[in-house]
Amino acid sequence: MERATLQYVRRQWTWFAREPDVRWIDAGAGTPERVAGMIEAMAKEEGMVA
């Protein structure tokens, strides 16, 4: 099970590495509220929310 999980993670990293529009967020950058604020700010920058 551990090996299968590691293989799955590697496949995900490979897939995401090829996606040019993926923007990573450091979820350990603070409280959940702060991380949510970061996501909201990014969405506003991209024009996804008003």
ZIKAJO-V38216 format. One record per pair of residues at least 4 apart in sequence whose ideal C-beta (glycine too) atoms are under 8 Angstrom apart, sorted by the first residue. I is the first residue (numbers start at 0). J is the second residue. Records with the same first field share a line. If there is no record, write none. Layout:
BEGIN
I: J + J
END
This chain:
BEGIN
0: 4
1: 5
2: 6
3: 7
4: 8
5: 9
6: 10
7: 11
8: 12
9: 13
10: 14
11: 15
12: 16
13: 17
14: 18
15: 21
22: 41
24: 28 + 34 + 37 + 38 + 41
26: 34
28: 33 + 34 + 37
29: 33 + 34
30: 34
31: 35
32: 36
33: 37
34: 38
35: 39
36: 40
37: 41
38: 42
39: 43 + 48
40: 44
41: 45
42: 47 + 48
43: 47 + 48 + 49
END
